[in-house]
Amino acid sequence: MWPFKRKAAETRSITIDELFSLAGILNTKSGEYVSPSTAEGLPAVMNAVTVISEAVATMPCYLYRVQHQNGKESREWLSDHPVDYLLNECPNDCQTPFQFKRTLMRHCLLNGNAYAVIVWGRDGQPQSLHPYPPSAVVAQRLSDHRFAYTITEPYSGKVKTYLQEEILHLRYATEDGFLGSSPVTICRETLGLGLAQQRHGASIMKDGMMAAGVIKAADWLDGIKGNKTLEALERYKGARNAGKTPILEGGMEYQQLGMSNQDAEWLASRRFTIDDKSGVMCPNEAREREGLSPREGGDEFSQAWKQTVEIKKQPEGKA
């Protein structure tokens, strides 16, 4: 009996990705470990997540009552409802509605799931919404249609279990209707290829010889000849001396180095990978920022972005 009985040890299940991360096992064929944090290090992914989350956060989210009278449908804006107040005025005491919706969308895009605790008042109405990082939430099924969520407080470390009526759970793409799968998980091989190419390019910049050209000489330039040559080249270094014509002595020749076929092929493959990543989750604006042509036709995110722009252009008429 408490407090004389030690609290039982808590057992928590972990996902396969968390197991791979703890064991140091790579989860892609490219040899890169792909997670929400590493995927966001790719500019195309960061750009797409920013554009989509901010677009959704700026969209109005009003609450309406739909009525049917004489075969006609009418809508009434419930401006005084607590839910409308939380979504458009003040979701909690530390976030604006824009920050709250952007946070949930970022969690949903990168992790596949977004969670927020609903604080209910004594009058049975919601009082506030508090988002939690998906890494702090363990979701489990209690039965076919009942769920529970165990949340660890990031600061205090306290653990509490909530029922589904106390949690706002957003899912990206789901197969079982319970847990969502993020684009990072679904297309991890594409993102792993992008991370591998990014690492390869960084290695070239660190260890490779990036010279614009070479000077060929018939003899070894040692001693006085070598020092004289270095002093002559110093006069042509820097932005102020750009464009000056150097004078080469002693039979020396300047040979310009062009881009190798391997470097050109690497640049082309990197651009293709950016296009591939943009196709995973990028709307047209994100593609334009990456220097890519907008998608024509029925791209899901393009259509969603167009609808977002149209809604933002509409006047503030809510009734």
C-alpha positions in Angstrom: 0.0 0.0 0.0 1.3 3.4 -0.9 3.5 5.0 0.4 5.0 1.8 1.8 5.0 0.0 -1.5 7.4 0.7 -4.2 5.8 1.9 -7.4 5.8 -0.8 -10.1 8.3 -0.3 -13.0 6.7 1.2 -16.0 7.0 -0.7 -19.3 6.8 1.3 -22.5 6.8 0.0 -26.0 9.1 1.6 -28.6 8.8 1.9 -32.3 11.0 0.0 -34.8 12.6 3.4 -35.7 13.5 4.1 -32.1 14.9 0.6 -31.7 17.1 1.2 -34.8 18.2 4.5 -33.5 19.2 3.1 -30.1 21.1 0.2 -31.7 22.8 2.4 -34.2 21.4 0.5 -37.1 21.0 2.3 -40.5 17.5 2.1 -41.9 18.2 2.9 -45.5 20.2 1.2 -48.3 22.2 4.4 -48.9 23.9 3.9 -45.5 22.2 7.0 -43.9 19.9 7.0 -40.9 16.7 8.8 -41.7 14.7 10.4 -38.9 12.5 13.5 -38.6 15.5 15.5 -37.4 18.0 14.3 -40.0 15.4 14.6 -42.8 14.7 18.2 -41.8 18.4 18.9 -42.5 17.7 18.6 -46.2 16.7 22.1 -47.6 13.9 20.7 -49.8 12.3 19.0 -46.8 12.7 22.0 -44.5 11.3 24.2 -47.2 8.3 22.0 -47.8 7.5 21.6 -44.1 7.7 25.3 -43.6 5.5 26.3 -46.5 2.8 23.7 -45.8 2.7 24.3 -42.0 2.6 28.0 -42.3 0.0 27.9 -45.1 -2.3 25.8 -42.9 -1.6 28.0 -39.9 -2.7 31.1 -41.7 -6.0 29.5 -42.9 -9.1 30.4 -40.9 -10.6 27.6 -38.8 -14.1 28.7 -37.9 -16.8 26.6 -36.3 -20.3 26.5 -38.0 -23.6 25.0 -37.2 -25.2 23.4 -40.3 -29.0 23.6 -40.5 -31.4 22.1 -43.1 -34.7 23.8 -43.5 -37.1 23.3 -46.4 -34.5 21.4 -48.4 -32.0 24.2 -48.1 -28.7 24.2 -46.2 -27.6 27.1 -44.1 -24.5 27.8 -42.0 -24.3 29.8 -38.8 -20.9 30.9 -37.5 -20.6 30.0 -33.8 -18.3 32.9 -32.8 -19.0 32.5 -29.1 -18.3 28.8 -28.9 -15.2 27.7 -26.8 -13.8 25.6 -29.7 -13.9 28.6 -32.1 -12.1 30.7 -29.4 -9.4 28.1 -29.0 -8.7 27.7 -32.7 -8.7 31.3 -33.6 -8.0 33.4 -30.5 -6.1 31.6 -27.7 -5.4 27.9 -27.7 -3.3 28.1 -24.5 -1.4 30.5 -22.3 1.9 30.3 -24.2 1.0 30.1 -27.9 -0.9 32.0 -30.5 -3.3 30.2 -32.9 -0.8 30.5 -35.7 2.0 29.0 -33.6 -0.3 26.2 -32.3 -1.5 25.1 -35.8 2.0 25.4 -37.3 3.4 23.2 -34.5 0.7 20.5 -35.1 1.3 20.5 -38.8 5.1 20.2 -38.4 4.6 17.3 -36.1 2.2 15.7 -38.5 4.4 16.1 -41.6 7.6 15.0 -40.0 6.3 12.3 -37.6 3.0 11.3 -39.1 1.1 12.1 -35.9 0.4 15.3 -33.9 -1.0 15.3 -30.3 -2.5 18.0 -28.1 -4.1 17.5 -24.7 -7.6 18.9 -24.3 -8.1 20.5 -20.9 -11.8 20.3 -20.0 -13.5 22.6 -17.6 -16.2 21.8 -15.0 -18.8 23.1 -17.4 -17.9 20.3 -19.9 -16.4 22.8 -22.4 -12.7 22.7 -23.6 -10.6 25.3 -21.9 -7.2 25.0 -23.6 -5.1 22.9 -26.0 -1.5 21.9 -25.2 0.6 20.3 -27.9 3.2 17.6 -27.1 6.1 16.3 -29.2 5.3 12.9 -30.7 8.4 11.5 -29.1 6.8 12.1 -25.7 3.6 10.2 -26.5 3.0 6.5 -26.5 -0.4 5.6 -28.1 -2.0 2.2 -27.5 -5.2 0.4 -28.3 -7.4 -0.6 -25.4 -10.0 -2.3 -27.6 -11.3 -2.1 -31.1 -12.6 1.5 -30.8 -10.9 2.7 -27.6 -7.4 4.3 -27.4 -5.2 5.6 -24.6 -2.2 7.9 -24.7 0.6 7.9 -22.2 2.5 11.2 -22.2 5.8 12.1 -20.5 6.1 15.7 -19.5 9.3 17.1 -21.2 10.3 19.2 -18.3 9.2 17.4 -15.1 9.3 13.9 -16.4 5.9 13.1 -15.0 3.9 10.4 -16.8 0.2 10.5 -17.2 -2.3 8.5 -19.3 -5.1 10.1 -21.1 -8.2 8.7 -22.8 -9.1 9.5 -26.4 -11.6 12.1 -25.3 -8.8 14.1 -23.8 -6.5 14.1 -26.8 -6.6 15.9 -30.1 -4.9 13.4 -32.5 -4.0 14.4 -36.1 -2.8 11.7 -38.5 -1.0 12.2 -41.8 -1.5 9.0 -43.7 -2.8 5.9 -41.9 -3.4 2.3 -42.7 -5.1 1.2 -39.5 -7.0 4.4 -38.8 -5.1 4.8 -35.5 -1.5 5.8 -36.1 -0.3 7.8 -39.0 2.8 7.4 -41.2 4.8 10.5 -42.2 6.4 11.2 -45.7 9.8 10.7 -43.9 8.9 7.1 -43.1 7.1 6.3 -46.4 9.9 7.8 -48.6 12.9 7.2 -46.4 15.0 5.8 -49.2 14.7 9.0 -51.3 15.6 11.1 -48.3 18.5 8.7 -47.5 19.8 9.2 -51.0 19.6 13.0 -50.5 21.5 12.8 -47.2 24.2 10.6 -48.8 24.7 13.0 -51.6 24.8 15.9 -49.2 27.5 14.1 -47.1 29.4 13.3 -50.3 29.4 16.9 -51.4 30.6 18.0 -48.0 33.5 15.5 -48.1 34.6 16.8 -51.5 34.6 20.4 -50.2 36.6 19.3 -47.1 39.1 16.8 -48.6 39.0 17.4 -52.3 41.3 19.7 -54.3 39.1 22.5 -55.7 41.6 24.3 -58.0 40.5 26.4 -61.0 43.7 25.6 -62.9 47.3 24.5 -62.7 50.7 26.0 -63.8 53.0 23.5 -65.6 56.7 24.0 -65.6 59.5 22.1 -67.4 61.8 21.9 -64.3 61.3 21.6 -60.6 60.6 24.9 -58.9 62.7 24.7 -55.8 64.9 27.2 -54.0 65.0 30.6 -55.5 62.9 29.7 -58.5 60.1 28.4 -56.3 60.1 31.4 -54.0 60.1 33.8 -57.0 57.1 32.0 -58.6 55.1 32.1 -55.3 55.8 35.8 -54.9 54.6 36.4 -58.5 51.4 34.5 -57.9 50.7 36.5 -54.7 50.3 39.6 -56.8 47.3 38.2 -58.6 45.4 36.9 -55.5 42.2 38.5 -54.1 39.2 40.3 -55.6 41.1 43.5 -56.3 43.4 41.7 -58.7 40.7 39.7 -60.5 41.0 40.1 -64.3 44.7 40.9 -64.4 46.8 39.0 -66.8 49.6 37.1 -65.1 53.1 36.9 -66.8 54.5 33.5 -66.8 58.3 33.0 -67.1 60.7 30.2 -67.7 58.5 28.2 -70.1 55.6 27.8 -67.6 52.1 27.2 -69.0 48.7 27.7 -67.4 46.1 25.0 -67.9 42.5 25.6 -66.8 40.7 22.7 -65.1 37.1 22.1 -66.1 34.4 20.1 -64.3 34.9 16.4 -64.6 32.2 14.1 -65.9 31.8 12.7 -62.4 31.3 16.1 -60.8 28.8 17.1 -63.5 26.9 13.8 -63.1 26.8 14.3 -59.3 25.3 17.7 -59.7 22.7 16.4 -62.1 21.8 13.5 -59.8 21.6 15.9 -56.8 19.2 18.1 -58.7 17.1 15.1 -59.6 17.0 14.1 -55.9 15.8 17.6 -55.0 13.0 17.2 -57.6 12.2 13.8 -56.1 12.0 15.1 -52.6 9.9 18.0 -53.7 7.5 15.6 -55.2 7.0 13.9 -51.8 5.5 16.9 -50.0 6.2 20.2 -51.8 3.6 22.5 -53.1 4.3 24.8 -56.1 5.8 27.6 -54.1 8.3 25.3 -52.4 9.3 23.9 -55.8 9.8 27.5 -57.2 12.0 28.3 -54.2 14.1 25.3 -55.2 14.4 26.6 -58.8 12.0 23.9 -60.1 9.1 24.3 -62.5 5.7 24.1 -60.9 3.7 20.9 -61.3 0.9 21.0 -63.7 -2.3 19.1 -63.2 -3.6 17.1 -60.3 -0.7 17.2 -57.8 -2.4 16.8 -54.4 -0.2 19.4 -52.7 -0.4 21.8 -55.6 -4.2 21.7 -55.5 -4.1 22.1 -51.7 -1.8 25.1 -52.1 -4.1 26.7 -54.7 -7.1 26.3 -52.5 -5.1 27.8 -49.6 -4.3 30.9 -51.7 -7.9 31.2 -52.8 -9.2 31.1 -49.2 -6.7 33.7 -48.1 -7.8 36.0 -50.9 -11.5 35.7 -49.9 -12.9 38.5 -47.7 -13.5 37.9 -44.0 -17.2 37.1 -44.4 -17.9 34.1 -42.0 -21.7 33.9 -41.9 
